[in-house]
Amino acid sequence: MSMKGFFNPKQTNQHLQTELADFKHQIKRINTLEVHMNRFLKLEPQMGSLIMLKKKLESQPALSNDSSSSQRSAHKNTEQPYTKDMQETARQLHFLKEKVAQLEQIISMQNPRDKKKEAVPYLDIASLVEQSVEKKMAPYLEKMTELDERVSALERSMSLLTEVQVDMLKRTSSLQEEVKLIHQKAALLENAPPPIHIDKFFLDKYEQNNNIGQVGIKELGGALNIGATYGSGAIPKDFTDQIQKDMEELKNAKSDISSDKTKPAQEDKENSSSAFEKEEAYTEVPIFDEDDPKEESV
């Protein structure tokens, strides 16, 4: 059966509706014939019993002339109902034969194509339509299945990509934090004041409870000369003489700078400087490079 036009809303499919109406009419006629055949089957046992009784009566000897009139009348009364039933059965059989002949004539008058269509019950048309639709839709269903599989594969790939993306974001955030810390450290180093290296450091009065850190010294290296050790061994005498000359130059420069001040102030400074020159015992703590092997570390 052609499926063309089944799913086109612009077509009315009038010929299909006509054929379906013919199918319904033929089914009704067949149902009527089936009812008559069922009636005939129900009458068959009665007909068999009547035939048996007739044969039995025919086999019996004829009644004698001296039989009583009562026996004859009884026999006649018994035979009349059976005869009536036989006539009714014959009439029904004749009616059924006429119906069958009419149906055969109608079937013979139809086209072979119509006969082929009538051979298919009306209830099977829906199944045929369903089978045809399934056959037409089979390739589309296969494509839909293939697309579903591909979509599932894409979903799995997307989930993996999402996991990788989350991992990359975590790594990127950690790297950004590290870079931020590096920039902060670099900014601190840039803003930090430059280190000051002191080659020579003199203490006027040194005591054991003095803390070198109080004067801002964080690292201390070189040799420590206290009292009688000055000028012998650890520090060469030439070096100490040079230090004394440098100190004198510093004192002269200091006195020149303060010459414009009042005279009492100058006298006080000169007295203090002279007192400082008279003192011979002092503590010298020179700070040398730690890589210098000539000096002893404290």
Beta strands, then each sheet from edge to edge (+ up, - down):
strand 1: 200-203
strand 2: 283-286
sheet 1: 1+ 2-
end
